Amino acid sequence: MEPLKYLLTKELIDQTGKEFQKASKAFDRKRFSKLVFDDQWDNRELKDRSNHIADCIRELLPSDYPEALDLFLHVVETVKDKEPEGRLEYWFYPNFIQLHGLDYPKLSVPALAKVTHLFSSEFAVRPFIDRNPKGMMKTMQKWSRSKDFHVRRLASEGCRPRLPWGLRLNQFVQDPSPILPILENLKNDPELYVRRSVANNLNDIGKDNQAVVLKLLRGWKKDRQAGTDWITGHALRSMVKAGNKDALSILGYPANPAIEIVDFALESASVKKGEKIKFGFDLKNLKKQKLMVDYVIHFMKSNGETAPKVFKLKKLDLAKGEDLHIEKQHSFVQINTRKYYPGKHVLELQINGESMGKIDFVLDAKEAY
């Protein structure tokens, strides 16, 4: 797969220069191309390239920011009429406002809502929130009622506490309450694009404030809010993966499930790197219920302690007396995201967040051939 930075092509830069020259004859598009493709261009990754393009545009626009922004937004409207929405290569448009308009919030913040159709302003809005959280959250509540679904999504995505690639909003990591009215406005949004952002925001909040998310989603469930079931499931995914009993209960997986586990066993008590361990068990179901079946491996760390990692196995909706035999293999083939250390490990069976048994096994220091 080709690196994303190659989305920013010479053709795109040439076309961008032409659009700005149409808006202002003083804009030198040939110089713009030379500024963009400087001697550091090849070393820059996607974000740095986007920032660099924004800086080059700013250099060739009037020194007065309000005047420059008027020309910039004229180009934005022209491009919006010609191009598909949400293109990653247009990241430099919101970056222009973030990098050069932070001292002009009355002009820049409305401009972010206009640009977000081309590429989401979710990253660019965050420094404005960080500088003026109270004022910006009032604006974003208004955005959450916009007729434009791109702007409604920006209201949610822009204030996620831990948005990947984005500035962390530490004030909302500590206290996410200012976000909740926005999510309330958007929970029944007709666009899945927007509802997915609501779920992702709640998943972010839940990493630091589980009780807040659980209370909110219990209320949505109790009030039978239309269309919130999908949001709830997606919002709780991290808690569910970690086996949080309260999250599982909200999703209909009862605590203390009425089951019996028989013959939970490993095929072998040891495994080499590069091999797979195989385990199985019989599940006897004693009443109609939903079951979330996971397994946990407590991996040996470099310091001799173990750390648990939950793996999904099965989601079941069983009738009373419906019994199953379940088998699973887990690979110890080396992967980039995990380093394996030899020694005692533990396999744990977990159903609806409840531990249903543990078995020790040893990871051999030798590699399988």
N, C-alpha and C positions, 0 to 999 in steps of 0.2 A: 504494500500500500504506500503510495506516494505521500511524503510529509505534507501537512496542511499548509505550510508556508508557501507552497508552490501554487496555491490558489491565487496568490497575488501576482498576476502575470503582467508582462509588458503591455499586452493588449488592454488590460484593465486600467493600467496607469495612463496609457495614451488616451483612452476614452474619458477617464476622469479629468485629465487635463483639458480636453476639448470642451467638456461640460462647464468647467470653471471659466474657460476663455469666452464661452458664449455668454456667461453671466456677467463677465467683466473683461473688456478688451485689454485692461492693464495686466491681466493674469498671463504670465509667460509660460505656456504649456511646455515648450522645449526645455526651458530652464527647470521646470517642475520635474520632468523626466530625468534630467541630469542630477538633480538634488536627491531624488528617490534612489536611483541606482548608483549610489556612491561606493567607495571602496570597502565599506563594511556590510553592504547589502547581503552578500552571500553568507555571512556569519550570523545574520539575524534570524530568529525563529518567528513564528506567526505573530505573537503578541508584539514583539519588538518591531517587526516590520509594519504592523498596523499603526503603532505609535509614531514611528518614523514618518510614515505617509501623512499622518495628521499634522505633524510638525512642519513638513514641507509645504502642505497646503497653507498653514498659518503664515509661513514666511512670505508667501506671495500674495496674501490678501492685505487689505488696508491695516495699518497699525492700530487703528481704533477698533476695539473688539466689537462694539455694537454694530458698526458698519460692516465689519468682516462677517459677523454672524448673519446679517441680512442677506449678503451674497451667498454665504454657505447654505442657508435654508432655501434660497431660490434653487440652487443646484439639487438639494435634497428632494424638493418637490418634483423637479424634472426627472430625476432618476427613478423616483417612486412610480411615476407614470409609465416608465419603460421596462422596469426590471421586476423579476419575481421577488416575493417578500422573503425576509429572513435568510439572507445570504451571508455566510461567514466571511467572505472576502470583503464585505462592506463594514467590517468591524471598525475601520478607521473613522467612520462618520461619527458614531457616539464618542469615540476616543478623542476626537477634535474638541468636543464640548467639555469632556472631563479634564483634558490637559490644559485647555486655554480659557475656560469659562467659569472656573470655580469661584472667582471673585465677583461674578455677575449672576448670582443665582436667580434674580427676577427674570432675566432674559434666558439663561441657560436651562433652567429646569423645564419650562414649557417646550424648549427646543428638543430636549431629550425625548419628550412624548411624541414629537413630530418625526424624529429620526428612528424610533424603535421599530417602525415598520420595515426598514431596510435591514437592520440587524439590531437585536434586542439591546436596549440601553441598561440592561440589568447590572453590568459591571460599572458603567460610567456614572450611574446614579449614586453609587455607594459612598464616594467621597462627600457628596452633598449631604447625604444622610448623616455621615459621621460628623460633619461640621455643624449641622443644625437638625438633630433628630426630631425634635418636637414639630418644627415647622414643616419638615419634609413628610412626616407621617400624616399630617393633615392634608397635604397635597396628594399623597398616595391613596388616601381614603377617597378623595374625589376621583382619582384615576380609576379606582376599583368600580366606579359607576359609569365609566366611559362607554360610549356606543362602540368604540373601537376595541376589539378583543385583544389586539396587540398591546394597547395601553393598559387594559385590565390585567393582562398577564404581568406586565411590568410592575404593577402595583404589588403583586405577590412576590415575583421572582427577585425583584430588586432589593427586598428587605429580608431575604433569607439570611439567617444569622451566619451560616457557614457555607455560603455559595462557593462551589469549587471554582478555582481560578480567580475568585473575587476577593476584595478586601473584607476581612472578617469584621462583622459588626458586633464588637464585644459588648456594647450596652444591651443588645438584644440577646446575646448569649447569656448574660446575667439575668435580664428581665425581659421576656418576650411579650409581655402584656400589650405593648403598643401595636404589635402585629395582628393580634387576634381580631379586632374589628374589621380589618381588611379581609381576613380569611372568612369571616362570617358573611361579608358581602358577596364573596366569590364562590361559596361552597356549592351553590346550585347553578353555576355558570353554564350556559348551553354549550360552550366550547371545551372539549376534552383538553386542549392545549392549555387552557386556563386552570381547569380542575387539577391537571397533573402538577402544575406549579404549586397549587394549594397543598397537595399531598407532599410534595418535596419540601415545602417550607415547614410543614408539621414534622416531617421526618428529621429535618435539621434541628428544630426546637427540641424534639424528643431526645436528642443526643445529650442534652444538658438539663432538660426540664421535663422528665417523663411524666410527672404528676400533672403538669399543665395540659399536656396533650391528651392524657387519659381522661381527665375531667371533661375537656371540651368534647371529645369523641363520644363519651358516654352520654353527654347531653344531646348530641346530634342523633344518637341511636334512640334515646328515650323519646325525643320529639318526633321521631320517624321522619326526619328530613329527607325529602325526595332527592335521590341521586347521590347521596353522600356515602353509600356503601363502598363504591369503588375507591373514593378518596380515603376512607377509613382503612381499607386493606393496604393501600399503597403507602399511606402515612405511617403505618405501624410496622412496616417491613423490617426495619432494623431491630425493633423490640421483639418482634416475632422470631427473627433469626436468633436472637440471644435467649429465646425461651422465656420471655416475660409473661408470667401467668395472667396478669391483668389485661395485657394486650390480647392475648389468646382468648380470654373470656369475652371481651368485647366482640371478637370475631366469631363467637359461637363455639369455641373449643373449651369445654368445662374443665375447671381444676379438679383434681382427684378423680380422673376418669375411671369408670367401672370396667376394669380390664384385668386380665391375668397374663403375665409373660412367662412362657415356659421354654426351657432349653435355649436360653440366650447363651451363645457360645461362639468362640473364634475357631476357625479351622486350624490355626497354628498359633502357638504362644510366642513366636518370634517372626520377624520379617526383615529382609535386607533392603537397603536403599535400591530403588528401581523396581521392587516387587510390589505386589498388592496383598493386603490382608482381606480375608473373606470372613464374614460373620452372618449369623442368621438367628431367628427366633420364631416361636409360635405365639401369636396374639389371639387370646380368647376374649371376645367382646361380650359383655354381660347386659348391655342395654343399648337402645338406639342412641347414637351420639356421633359427634364429629371428633376426629382425632388428627392431631398434627404430630407426625412421627419424625423425629430428628435423631441424629447421633452426634455425640461430642467426642472429639479426640483431644486429650490433654497432652499437648506436645512438650517434649523436653526442650528447655532453653539452654543457652550457653552457660548460664550460671547454676545449672543443676536443678532449677525449679521447673514446674510445668505451667503451661498456660492453655486454657480451654479454647477450642474453636468449634462452633456449631455448624453442622452440615445438614441440609434439608434431605429428607428421605421420601416421605409420602404424606399426602393429605387424604384422609379417609372420611367417608360418611357411611357408617355401618349400621345395619339393623341388629337388633338383639339376637345373639347367638351366631352372628356371622363371624367366623374365625378365619384367620389368615396365617400362612407361613411366609415370612419375609426374609430375603437374603440380600446382601449388599457387599460390594467390594470397594475398598478404598486404596488408591494408588499412592505409593511413596516414590514415584518417579520425580526427579528433581524439577522444580519449577522456579521461575524467576522471583515470585512473590513470597517464597518460603524457603528457609534453610533448615534442613533436617539435622538434628543432633542425636547421636546414638544414646541408648539407655532406656530406662523404664518409661513407658507411655501408658495411658489409660484410655480405654474405649468405654464410653458411657451411652446408654440408651435413654432417650428423653422423649416423653410423650405428653403433650399439652403442658410443657414446661416442667413436668415432674420427672425426677430421676427414677428409672425403672431397672437399674442395675449397672454395675461396673465390672470390667474385666481388665486385668493388667496384661500387657504384652511388652516385648523388648524389640527395639529397633537396633539391628545389628550394625556395627560400624563398617562391615564389609559391603562392598557394592555387589549387586547381582550381575552375573555375566550372561 
